Every structure is written in C-alpha cells, then in structure tokens.
C-alpha cells in the first residue's frame, strides 16, 4: 500500500508546517489526518478492494494485531508500517459450477493485509495458506528477527475462499514445500538466522547458535466454528536440526514423515516422524557431502526419495549437479536412511553443471513405470571452460538440453540426452531474452521438451527423434 502521497507527504513538517513548534505541529497534523487524510485514504483503499462490483471478504486486521502483539505495542515491535504494508488478494472461481451459456465465470475475492509482499502459497482441498515474511524488532534482547506470518483461508465447496485463521512463526520458509497440512495439523519447516541485526553488546549475552532449523506443528482451529480469534497454535516442534550455520536447502512432507536437508559443508538428510502429530521426532539422519535442493518421492509410501542438488567438496564448495536416490525404512533396527545411488555430472575442476529443476520445480518430471521405478527428466546445462571445437566437430562435455535417467531400487542409470543447441552456438550465447520455459511433457510414450528457442519430441523407448521445431534461424 502506497501511503506516501496520501498520508506521509501531506504531513511533512518541513514542507507544509515550517513555522510551527512541536506542539503546534502535532495538533495540526493530527487534525489534518483525522479529518481529511485518513478518511480519503480509507475511501481509496475500499474503492480498490471492491472494484468491478465484486464483494470482498477481508481478514480482520485486529485478529493478526492481537495475535502478534497482545500487549498492544505493535508499532514498537514491527519495522516500517507494521502489518499494513501490503495486501494479498485471493481470486477464486469454480469452473464446474459456472454456467457455460453465460460465457463468464462467477468470481469471488478475498484477502488479507500483510506485512510484506514476499510470500508463498500452499493449498489442499480444504485450506489455502499464504505465508509472508517480515522483520520484527525484539526490544528485550536488542535484536531483530525474521518472522513468517501465516494467513489461512477456508476453501468452501462452491469455490469460494474465506479468511479462517492466522498465525506466526519465528524464522523463514525455504519454498512452498515447507508447509503441509494433514488431519487438522499444519507442519512447517523453518530456518531461524540469529546472527543478523544484533548489537554486539547484546550478542555477547546471548548463547544462541547462528542458525536453527525446526519442524513446527500448528493446530488448525475448527474452520467451521464461530471462534472470533481463530489462531494457528503451536503444539509441537522438533529439536534444532543441523549444525551451527547450516540452513534448510530441501524439504518434502509425506503424510507421516518429512524429509529435510540442511547444508553448510556437508549434507545432513533428516527423516522426521509424525506418528504422534504433536510430538515430531527425528527417526533417521544421514550425512554425506553435497546437498539436495528438491526432493521427490518415487513411491507412495516415501521409502525411495530422489534428490536433485549439488555435489560438494569436504569444505562445502559446490562442484556440480548430482542426482541422489535415498532409501528410508522406519522399521530398520539401525540405519533407517541410506544412499542407494548418486549420479554426478561432470565433476571436473574446469566444468560446471546445473539444472533449473533445482529451483524451478515445474522443470522436474518423473514418469512412474511401476511401484518403485520410473524415468526422471530434468534440464541439464554443462559448461566447460576451454575452447569448443568448430561447428561440426566433436564436443562431449558442453551440453544444453535435457537428460533422462532410469530410476529404480537398483540405482540411477542414464537413458539418453536431448540436446537443445549445438555446443558452438551454446558457448557463443544468445542475446534474446525470450527463452521458452524449461518443461517436459510425456504423452503415449513420447517425450516433448521445451528449452531455449527449440522444441523436440522423442520416443522414450526407441530414443528416436520424431519432431523438432527451431524458433530462430541459428538454433541458439
């Protein structure tokens, strides 16, 4: 919300009240704000929120204010303009219940005022959660902290979303996979960084590690109830996971187990059990070099877990893309987590490899071929820091395209690669910014891949090129 032209600028003392003393200015500013500026600003906000004649159900501001600061000292606790910095709007519609003859959808809007425009969303069939992040000031310890604000919306059967619950957690989320809801409980993976914005004289008195990683469990109030203050209440937590300075780099929840990766120098992988939903506990821990950024379950019971990330040296320096396959057995007497196989990519000193699937999860594709096996399809980029052969020559290092890997309990094996540019053109680069999103689609045994300026279609079994489109002259 841009309050400057409506409230801040008209109350500028040096521009509009230059000859007043403190008492006169305070009186004049208060009268101007109460009689003119605030009513005008409220009218403008309401006009925007109720645009197009669509009614808007807004989460009550007082609900989050009372939850965050029960003592009423919200202004002293939050930076900037408190929880009214931004507004998150949820637009919803039910395409199945809309009348096709009218050629338009029945749309409803709802939303909540938030402390930040930076946030993530999670939803299941009953609830939508918007998580935003902000900095709060803790005057008791002379330090600031990162806070995640959780706004829950109940999803009704007619496609409408209604504000239902709010909550806060210290720390920040890694991504949208950091939140999960099962049987009335919200599970959240957070990283708390304790070494930022702290005065030295205060830090000496605090025996707090630089970072802490937790899985928190929040009880969701009755979404159909009449509680005027429905709060997401913390009812359980793990102990801090990982070593000092390690942060969460990957997380994935199943119904009964969560898998988390923390990293600074090595990669501890944790399996957290929710057999008792209010008492999460670590079932297994595995420490290896490197780290995973994206985790995916090969089977529905989460006994085989794929990880896409980076291999690293013993001192924590990333050296190249790596796909890992982990086995989890909660009934094993000793080693509940173990590595089945790891597939590294060009881990030479003068070569770098990466995949968009580490960060953009829509670029990840896993095709199930049975209970515990399938084909992994991800974008792959390999850069070699030496001169590429002239066009028509051989280059078995540089690569820009997709790789297909067979995954099973026996291990990870390369099926084939789909190149999307010749190494010469790839190394020269392309100055156009209109690249296709890196995606793959599998239909009736054929895989279609999009990357850069080209689209290719291959048969998964014969590995034969069936069709190809270059969207520019040079095939960059």
C-alpha positions as CSV (number, residue, x, y, z in Angstrom):
1,X,0.0,0.0,0.0
2,X,1.5,3.3,-1.1
3,X,0.7,5.7,1.8
4,X,3.2,8.3,0.8
5,X,1.2,10.6,-1.5
6,X,-2.0,10.2,0.7
7,X,-0.6,10.5,4.3
8,X,3.1,10.8,4.6
9,X,3.8,13.6,2.2
10,X,1.0,15.9,3.2
11,X,2.2,15.6,6.9
12,X,5.8,16.5,6.0
13,X,6.6,19.1,8.7
14,X,9.3,20.9,6.7
15,X,7.2,21.3,3.6
16,X,3.8,22.3,5.0
17,X,4.3,23.2,8.7
18,X,7.7,25.1,8.6
19,X,6.9,27.8,11.2
20,X,5.2,25.6,13.9
21,X,6.7,24.4,17.1
22,X,6.4,20.8,18.2
23,X,3.1,21.2,20.0
24,X,1.5,23.2,17.2
25,X,2.7,20.7,14.5
26,X,1.4,17.7,16.4
27,X,-2.0,19.3,16.8
28,X,-2.3,20.5,13.2
29,X,-1.0,17.1,11.8
30,X,-3.5,15.1,14.0
31,X,-6.4,17.3,12.9
32,X,-5.5,17.0,9.3
33,X,-5.0,13.3,9.4
34,X,-8.2,12.6,11.3
35,X,-10.5,15.0,9.4
36,X,-9.2,14.6,5.9
37,X,-6.2,12.4,5.0
38,X,-7.3,9.1,6.7
39,X,-10.9,9.2,5.5
40,X,-9.7,9.9,2.0
41,X,-7.2,7.1,2.1
42,X,-9.7,4.6,3.5
43,X,-12.1,5.5,0.7
44,X,-9.4,5.0,-1.8
45,X,-8.5,1.6,-0.4
46,X,-12.1,0.4,-0.2
47,X,-12.7,1.6,-3.8
48,X,-9.8,-0.5,-5.0
49,X,-10.7,-3.6,-2.9
50,X,-14.3,-3.6,-4.1
51,X,-13.5,-2.8,-7.8
52,X,-15.7,-4.3,-10.5
53,X,-18.6,-4.7,-8.1
54,X,-17.3,-8.0,-6.6
55,X,-17.8,-8.3,-2.9
56,X,-14.6,-8.8,-0.9
57,X,-14.3,-10.7,2.4
58,X,-11.3,-9.4,4.2
59,X,-9.5,-10.9,7.1
60,X,-9.9,-8.7,10.2
61,X,-6.7,-6.7,10.8
62,X,-7.4,-6.8,14.6
63,X,-7.0,-10.6,14.6
64,X,-3.4,-10.6,13.5
65,X,-2.6,-7.5,15.5
66,X,-3.8,-9.1,18.7
67,X,-2.0,-12.3,17.9
68,X,1.3,-10.7,17.1
69,X,1.3,-8.2,19.9
70,X,-1.0,-9.0,22.8
71,X,0.4,-6.1,24.8
72,X,-0.7,-3.6,22.2
73,X,2.9,-2.4,21.4
74,X,2.8,-3.4,17.7
75,X,4.4,-0.2,16.5
76,X,7.5,-0.8,18.7
77,X,7.8,-4.4,17.5
78,X,7.4,-4.2,13.7
79,X,9.5,-2.3,11.3
80,X,8.2,0.1,8.7
81,X,4.4,0.4,8.7
82,X,3.6,-2.8,10.6
83,X,1.2,-5.3,9.1
84,X,-0.5,-2.9,6.7
85,X,2.4,-2.6,4.2
86,X,0.7,-4.8,1.6
87,X,-2.5,-6.5,0.6
88,X,-2.7,-10.1,-0.7
89,X,-5.8,-10.8,-2.7
90,X,-7.2,-14.3,-3.5
91,X,-9.4,-14.5,-6.5
92,X,-11.4,-17.8,-6.8
93,X,-13.9,-19.4,-9.1
94,X,-15.4,-22.8,-9.6
95,X,-15.3,-23.8,-13.3
96,X,-17.5,-26.8,-12.8
97,X,-20.4,-24.8,-11.3
98,X,-20.3,-21.8,-13.6
99,X,-22.9,-21.5,-16.3
100,X,-21.2,-22.1,-19.7
101,X,-24.1,-20.4,-21.5
102,X,-23.1,-17.1,-19.8
103,X,-19.5,-17.4,-21.1
104,X,-18.2,-15.9,-17.9
105,X,-17.1,-17.3,-14.5
106,X,-18.6,-16.5,-11.1
107,X,-15.7,-14.8,-9.3
108,X,-15.2,-14.1,-5.6
109,X,-12.4,-12.2,-4.0
110,X,-11.0,-12.3,-0.5
111,X,-7.7,-11.3,1.0
112,X,-5.7,-10.0,4.0
113,X,-3.4,-7.1,4.8
114,X,0.1,-8.4,5.2
115,X,3.5,-7.1,6.4
116,X,5.4,-8.0,3.2
117,X,4.9,-8.5,-0.5
118,X,7.2,-11.5,-0.4
119,X,5.4,-14.7,0.3
120,X,4.4,-18.2,-0.7
121,X,1.2,-20.2,-1.1
122,X,0.2,-23.7,-0.1
123,X,-3.2,-25.3,-0.6
124,X,-5.0,-28.6,-0.2
125,X,-8.7,-29.4,-0.8
126,X,-9.8,-27.6,2.4
127,X,-7.4,-24.8,3.1
128,X,-5.2,-22.2,1.4
129,X,-2.3,-20.8,3.3
130,X,-0.4,-17.6,2.3
131,X,2.9,-17.2,4.1
132,X,4.6,-13.8,4.1
133,X,7.9,-12.9,5.7
134,X,9.0,-9.8,7.6
135,X,11.4,-8.5,10.2
136,X,10.4,-7.8,13.8
137,X,12.2,-5.9,16.5
138,X,12.7,-7.6,19.9
139,X,13.4,-4.8,22.3
140,X,14.0,-7.3,25.1
141,X,17.2,-8.6,23.5
142,X,18.1,-5.7,21.3
143,X,17.8,-7.7,18.1
144,X,15.6,-8.2,15.1
145,X,14.2,-11.5,13.9
146,X,12.7,-12.9,10.8
147,X,9.0,-13.8,11.2
148,X,6.7,-15.8,9.0
149,X,3.1,-14.7,9.0
150,X,0.5,-17.4,8.1
151,X,-2.9,-16.5,6.7
152,X,-5.3,-19.4,6.4
153,X,-8.4,-19.4,4.1
154,X,-11.1,-22.0,4.2
155,X,-11.9,-23.4,0.8
156,X,-15.7,-23.9,0.5
157,X,-17.4,-26.3,-1.8
158,X,-18.6,-23.6,-4.2
159,X,-15.0,-22.5,-5.0
160,X,-15.1,-19.6,-2.5
161,X,-12.2,-18.8,-0.1
162,X,-13.0,-17.3,3.3
163,X,-10.5,-16.0,5.9
164,X,-10.3,-18.6,8.6
165,X,-7.1,-18.5,10.8
166,X,-3.9,-16.6,11.3
167,X,-0.5,-17.5,13.0
168,X,3.1,-16.5,13.2
169,X,6.4,-18.4,13.4
170,X,9.9,-17.2,14.0
171,X,12.1,-17.8,11.0
172,X,11.6,-18.1,7.3
173,X,10.4,-20.8,4.8
174,X,12.6,-22.3,2.0
175,X,9.8,-22.7,-0.5
176,X,6.2,-23.8,-0.9
177,X,7.1,-27.3,0.1
178,X,7.9,-26.0,3.6
179,X,4.2,-26.1,4.5
180,X,1.9,-29.2,4.7
181,X,-1.5,-29.9,6.3
182,X,-2.7,-33.3,7.5
183,X,-5.6,-34.2,9.8
184,X,-6.1,-30.7,11.3
185,X,-2.4,-30.0,11.8
186,X,-0.1,-27.7,9.8
187,X,3.5,-28.8,9.7
188,X,6.0,-26.0,8.8
189,X,9.8,-26.2,8.2
190,X,11.6,-23.0,9.2
191,X,15.1,-21.7,9.4
192,X,16.0,-19.1,12.0
193,X,19.0,-16.9,11.5
194,X,20.1,-15.4,14.8
195,X,23.2,-13.6,13.7
196,X,21.7,-10.6,11.8
197,X,20.9,-7.1,13.1
198,X,22.2,-7.7,16.6
199,X,24.1,-5.2,18.6
200,X,27.5,-6.5,19.8
201,X,27.0,-5.8,23.4
202,X,23.7,-7.7,23.4
203,X,25.1,-10.6,21.3
204,X,27.7,-11.4,24.0
205,X,24.9,-12.1,26.5
206,X,23.0,-14.5,24.2
207,X,24.1,-18.1,23.8
208,X,22.2,-18.7,20.6
209,X,23.6,-20.6,17.6
210,X,23.9,-18.6,14.3
211,X,21.2,-20.7,12.7
212,X,18.5,-23.1,13.9
213,X,16.2,-25.3,11.8
214,X,12.9,-26.7,13.1
215,X,9.8,-28.5,12.0
216,X,6.9,-26.8,13.8
217,X,3.4,-28.3,14.3
218,X,0.4,-25.9,14.5
219,X,-3.1,-26.9,15.4
220,X,-5.7,-25.6,13.0
221,X,-8.8,-24.3,14.7
222,X,-12.3,-25.5,13.6
223,X,-12.7,-23.9,10.2
224,X,-16.5,-24.1,10.5
225,X,-16.6,-22.8,14.1
226,X,-17.6,-19.4,15.5
227,X,-14.3,-18.5,17.2
228,X,-13.7,-14.8,16.7
229,X,-10.0,-15.2,17.2
230,X,-9.1,-18.4,15.3
231,X,-5.3,-18.8,15.9
232,X,-2.9,-21.3,14.5
233,X,-1.4,-22.5,17.8
234,X,2.0,-24.2,18.0
235,X,1.6,-27.6,19.7
236,X,4.8,-29.3,18.8
237,X,8.3,-28.9,17.5
238,X,11.5,-30.9,16.7
239,X,14.8,-30.1,18.4
240,X,17.0,-27.8,16.3
241,X,18.2,-29.7,13.2
242,X,21.7,-29.4,11.7
243,X,25.0,-27.9,12.8
244,X,25.6,-24.2,13.5
245,X,25.3,-22.1,10.3
246,X,23.5,-24.8,8.4
247,X,20.2,-23.9,6.7
248,X,17.5,-25.9,5.2
249,X,18.1,-26.4,1.4
250,X,15.4,-29.0,0.7
251,X,12.2,-30.2,2.3
252,X,9.3,-32.6,1.4
253,X,6.4,-33.8,3.5
254,X,4.5,-37.1,3.2
255,X,1.5,-38.0,5.4
256,X,3.6,-39.4,8.3
257,X,7.2,-38.4,7.5
258,X,9.1,-35.3,6.5
259,X,12.5,-35.2,4.9
260,X,14.8,-32.2,5.3
261,X,18.2,-31.3,4.0
262,X,20.4,-28.9,5.8
263,X,23.8,-27.7,4.5
264,X,26.9,-25.6,5.1
265,X,29.8,-28.0,4.5
266,X,28.1,-31.4,4.4
267,X,24.6,-32.6,3.8
268,X,22.6,-34.0,6.7
269,X,19.4,-35.5,5.5
270,X,16.8,-36.0,8.2
271,X,13.6,-38.1,8.4
272,X,11.1,-36.7,10.8
273,X,8.2,-38.8,12.0
274,X,4.6,-37.5,12.7
275,X,3.2,-40.7,14.2
276,X,2.4,-38.5,17.2
277,X,1.4,-35.3,15.3
278,X,2.1,-33.1,18.4
279,X,5.5,-34.7,19.1
280,X,7.5,-34.8,15.9
281,X,10.8,-36.7,16.3
282,X,13.8,-37.5,14.1
283,X,13.8,-41.1,13.0
284,X,16.9,-41.1,10.8
285,X,19.9,-39.0,9.9
286,X,22.3,-39.3,7.0
287,X,25.4,-37.2,6.5
288,X,27.1,-37.0,3.1
289,X,28.9,-34.4,1.0
290,X,26.9,-32.1,-1.2
291,X,23.2,-31.2,-0.7
292,X,19.8,-31.6,-2.3
293,X,17.5,-28.7,-3.3
294,X,14.5,-30.6,-4.5
295,X,13.1,-33.9,-3.0
296,X,10.6,-36.2,-4.7
297,X,9.0,-39.4,-3.6
298,X,9.4,-42.3,-6.1
299,X,6.7,-44.4,-4.4
300,X,3.6,-43.5,-2.5
301,X,5.0,-44.8,0.8
302,X,8.0,-42.5,0.6
303,X,10.5,-45.3,1.0
304,X,12.5,-44.1,-2.0
305,X,13.4,-40.4,-2.2
306,X,15.0,-38.6,-5.2
307,X,17.2,-35.6,-4.5
308,X,18.3,-33.0,-7.1
309,X,21.1,-30.8,-6.0
310,X,24.9,-30.3,-6.0
311,X,27.8,-32.4,-5.0
312,X,30.4,-30.5,-2.9
313,X,33.9,-30.9,-1.6
314,X,34.6,-31.7,2.1
315,X,34.9,-28.0,2.8
316,X,31.4,-27.3,1.3
317,X,32.3,-25.9,-2.2
318,X,29.7,-27.0,-4.7
319,X,31.3,-28.7,-7.7
320,X,28.5,-29.9,-9.9
321,X,25.0,-31.2,-10.4
322,X,24.1,-34.5,-8.7
323,X,21.0,-36.7,-8.5
324,X,20.8,-38.9,-5.4
325,X,18.5,-41.8,-4.5
326,X,17.8,-42.4,-0.9
327,X,16.1,-45.4,0.9
328,X,14.1,-44.9,4.0
329,X,12.9,-47.8,6.2
330,X,11.4,-46.6,9.6
331,X,11.4,-50.2,10.8
332,X,15.1,-50.8,10.2
333,X,16.8,-51.6,13.5
334,X,19.8,-49.3,12.9
335,X,20.2,-47.5,9.6
336,X,16.8,-46.1,8.7
337,X,18.3,-43.7,6.0
338,X,20.9,-44.8,3.4
339,X,22.1,-43.8,-0.1
340,X,21.2,-46.3,-2.9
341,X,23.0,-44.4,-5.6
342,X,24.3,-41.0,-6.7
343,X,24.6,-39.8,-10.3
344,X,27.1,-36.9,-10.6
345,X,27.5,-34.7,-13.7
346,X,31.0,-33.7,-15.0
347,X,32.6,-33.1,-11.6
348,X,35.9,-31.8,-13.1
349,X,37.6,-28.7,-11.9
350,X,37.1,-26.7,-15.1
351,X,33.5,-27.8,-15.6
352,X,30.3,-26.6,-14.1
353,X,26.9,-28.3,-14.3
354,X,23.4,-27.3,-13.1
355,X,19.7,-27.8,-13.6
356,X,16.8,-25.5,-13.5
357,X,15.0,-28.2,-11.6
358,X,17.0,-27.3,-8.5
359,X,15.0,-24.1,-8.2
360,X,12.0,-24.3,-10.7
361,X,10.1,-27.4,-9.7
362,X,7.9,-27.3,-12.8
363,X,11.0,-28.2,-14.8
364,X,11.1,-31.6,-12.9
365,X,9.3,-34.5,-14.4
366,X,9.1,-38.1,-13.0
367,X,7.3,-40.7,-15.0
368,X,6.2,-43.7,-12.9
369,X,6.8,-47.1,-14.6
370,X,5.8,-49.2,-11.6
371,X,5.6,-49.1,-7.8
372,X,9.2,-48.1,-7.3
373,X,10.7,-47.2,-10.6
374,X,10.4,-44.6,-13.3
375,X,12.1,-42.1,-15.6
376,X,13.5,-38.8,-14.3
377,X,13.5,-36.0,-16.9
378,X,15.3,-32.7,-16.0
379,X,17.0,-29.8,-17.8
380,X,20.8,-30.1,-17.8
381,X,23.4,-27.5,-18.5
382,X,27.2,-28.3,-18.6
383,X,29.8,-25.6,-19.1
384,X,33.4,-26.5,-19.9
385,X,36.0,-23.7,-19.5
386,X,38.0,-24.4,-22.6
387,X,37.5,-23.7,-26.4
388,X,34.8,-25.7,-28.1
389,X,35.6,-27.3,-31.4
390,X,34.4,-25.6,-34.6
391,X,30.9,-26.3,-35.8
392,X,30.7,-29.9,-37.0
393,X,33.4,-31.0,-34.6
394,X,33.0,-33.2,-31.6
395,X,32.4,-31.9,-28.0
396,X,31.4,-34.4,-25.4
397,X,31.5,-32.0,-22.5
398,X,29.4,-28.9,-23.1
399,X,25.7,-29.6,-23.2
400,X,22.5,-27.7,-23.1
401,X,19.2,-29.7,-23.1
402,X,17.5,-32.4,-21.1
403,X,18.7,-35.7,-19.6
404,X,16.6,-38.8,-19.0
405,X,17.5,-41.1,-16.1
406,X,16.1,-44.5,-15.2
407,X,15.5,-44.8,-11.5
408,X,14.8,-48.0,-9.6
409,X,15.8,-49.6,-6.3
410,X,18.9,-50.9,-8.1
411,X,20.2,-47.4,-8.9
412,X,20.2,-44.5,-11.3
413,X,21.2,-45.0,-15.0
414,X,21.3,-42.6,-17.9
415,X,18.7,-43.4,-20.6
416,X,19.6,-40.7,-23.2
417,X,20.0,-37.0,-23.6
418,X,18.1,-34.4,-25.7
419,X,20.3,-31.6,-26.9
420,X,18.7,-28.2,-27.5
421,X,21.6,-26.3,-29.1
422,X,24.9,-27.0,-30.8
423,X,27.9,-26.5,-28.4
424,X,29.4,-23.8,-30.6
425,X,26.2,-21.7,-30.6
426,X,25.7,-22.5,-26.9
427,X,29.1,-21.2,-25.9
428,X,28.6,-18.1,-28.1
429,X,25.4,-17.4,-26.3
430,X,22.1,-15.7,-27.4
431,X,21.2,-12.1,-26.7
432,X,17.5,-12.8,-27.0
433,X,15.6,-12.9,-23.6
434,X,12.6,-14.7,-25.0
435,X,13.5,-18.2,-24.0
436,X,10.9,-20.9,-23.6
437,X,10.3,-22.1,-20.1
438,X,12.2,-25.4,-19.5
439,X,9.5,-28.0,-19.4
440,X,8.9,-31.6,-20.4
441,X,5.7,-33.5,-21.3
442,X,5.1,-37.2,-21.7
443,X,2.2,-38.4,-23.8
444,X,1.7,-42.0,-25.1
445,X,5.3,-43.0,-24.7
446,X,6.7,-39.8,-26.3
447,X,8.5,-37.0,-24.5
448,X,8.4,-33.4,-25.7
449,X,10.9,-30.9,-24.3
450,X,11.0,-27.1,-24.4
451,X,14.1,-25.1,-23.8
452,X,15.8,-22.0,-25.2
453,X,14.4,-21.5,-28.7
454,X,13.6,-25.1,-29.6
455,X,11.0,-27.9,-29.1
456,X,11.9,-31.5,-29.6
457,X,9.9,-34.7,-29.5
458,X,11.5,-38.2,-28.9
459,X,10.2,-41.7,-28.3
460,X,11.1,-42.9,-24.8
461,X,11.9,-46.4,-25.8
462,X,13.5,-46.2,-29.3
463,X,15.1,-42.8,-28.4
464,X,14.2,-41.7,-32.0
465,X,13.7,-38.0,-32.8
466,X,10.1,-37.7,-34.0
467,X,9.7,-34.0,-34.5
468,X,11.6,-30.8,-33.9
469,X,11.0,-27.0,-34.1
470,X,13.6,-24.3,-34.0
471,X,12.1,-20.9,-33.3
472,X,15.0,-18.9,-34.7
473,X,17.4,-19.1,-37.6
474,X,20.6,-20.1,-35.7
475,X,19.1,-22.6,-33.4
476,X,20.5,-21.0,-30.3
